[in-house]
Amino acid sequence: MRIQDIIEGKKEWRAHVARVKALPQDYQIVYKEIQKYLFKVGPVELTDGTGLLSGIIDLFEEGAALRKGVLEVTGSDVAAFCDDLIKDSKTYADIYQESVDQEFNKAIKSTDANP
């Protein structure tokens, strides 16, 4: 990764954070909880810029502009909202599980080949 890429990434992140801070307080609170949840669950797309998170901010900005409460936008179960957002996304847990499965299958084949 080039230094220019790092600098550009920091600029993008600062702009992203500024958008979050411009949201109404209730939206900011829910956004931060969503962010923590997604960082914990680990969808791979989160490392590819801020696409998913920016999409959430877009949705929140639209909801705020329409004077909707944040839970009118997400629904009362925010974790389910997050899960629905990433249901088709590959997570780091998925990648890890695949690697464990591959190692297990190699071990089984090795055992089967050497009775």
C-alpha positions in Angstrom: 0.0 0.0 0.0 1.4 3.4 -1.0 1.6 6.3 1.4 -0.8 8.2 -0.9 -3.4 5.5 -0.4 -3.1 5.7 3.3 -3.5 9.5 3.3 -6.5 9.2 1.0 -8.0 6.5 3.2 -7.6 8.8 6.3 -9.3 11.7 4.4 -12.2 9.4 3.4 -12.6 8.2 7.0 -12.5 11.8 8.4 -15.2 12.8 5.9 -17.2 9.7 7.0 -16.9 10.6 10.7 -18.0 14.1 9.9 -21.1 12.8 8.2 -21.9 10.7 11.3 -21.4 13.7 13.6 -23.9 15.7 11.5 -26.6 13.2 12.2 -29.2 13.8 14.9 -28.1 12.4 18.3 -30.3 9.3 18.3 -29.0 8.4 14.8 -25.4 8.8 16.0 -26.0 6.5 18.9 -27.6 3.8 16.8 -24.9 4.2 14.1 -22.1 3.7 16.6 -23.8 0.6 18.0 -24.2 -0.7 14.4 -20.6 0.0 13.7 -19.5 -1.9 16.8 -21.7 -4.8 15.9 -20.4 -4.9 12.4 -16.8 -4.6 13.5 -17.3 -7.5 15.9 -19.2 -9.7 13.3 -16.5 -8.9 10.7 -18.0 -8.7 7.2 -15.1 -8.6 4.8 -16.6 -5.6 2.9 -15.9 -3.3 5.9 -12.2 -3.4 5.0 -13.0 -2.3 1.4 -13.3 1.4 2.1 -16.5 2.5 3.9 -19.1 1.2 1.4 -21.5 -0.5 3.8 -21.1 2.1 6.5 -21.5 4.9 4.0 -24.7 3.2 2.8 -26.0 3.2 6.3 -25.2 6.9 6.7 -27.0 7.6 3.4 -30.1 5.8 4.8 -29.8 7.6 8.1 -29.5 11.0 6.4 -32.6 10.3 4.4 -34.5 9.2 7.4 -33.4 12.2 9.4 -34.4 14.5 6.5 -37.9 12.9 6.5 -38.0 13.6 10.3 -38.3 9.9 11.1 -37.0 8.4 14.3 -34.0 6.2 13.9 -35.9 3.1 14.9 -38.5 3.8 12.2 -35.6 3.4 9.8 -33.9 0.4 11.3 -36.8 -1.3 13.0 -36.8 -2.0 16.8 -34.3 -4.9 16.5 -31.2 -3.2 15.3 -29.1 -6.4 15.4 -31.6 -8.0 13.0 -31.3 -4.9 10.8 -27.5 -5.4 10.8 -27.8 -9.2 10.1 -30.1 -8.5 7.2 -27.6 -6.0 5.8 -24.8 -8.6 5.8 -26.7 -11.8 5.3 -25.1 -12.4 1.9 -21.6 -11.1 2.9 -18.7 -13.2 3.7 -17.3 -12.7 7.2 -13.9 -13.3 8.7 -15.6 -16.1 10.7 -16.7 -17.7 7.4 -13.1 -17.5 6.1 -11.7 -19.0 9.3 -14.3 -21.8 9.2 -13.4 -22.6 5.6 -9.7 -22.8 6.5 -10.5 -25.1 9.5 -12.6 -27.3 7.3 -9.9 -27.5 4.7 -7.3 -28.5 7.4 -9.7 -31.1 8.8 -10.4 -32.6 5.4 -6.6 -32.8 4.7 -6.1 -34.5 8.0 -8.9 -37.0 7.4 -7.5 -37.8 3.9 -4.0 -38.2 5.3 -5.4 -40.6 7.9 -7.4 -42.5 5.3 -4.3 -42.8 3.0 -2.2 -44.2 5.9 -4.3 -46.8 7.6 
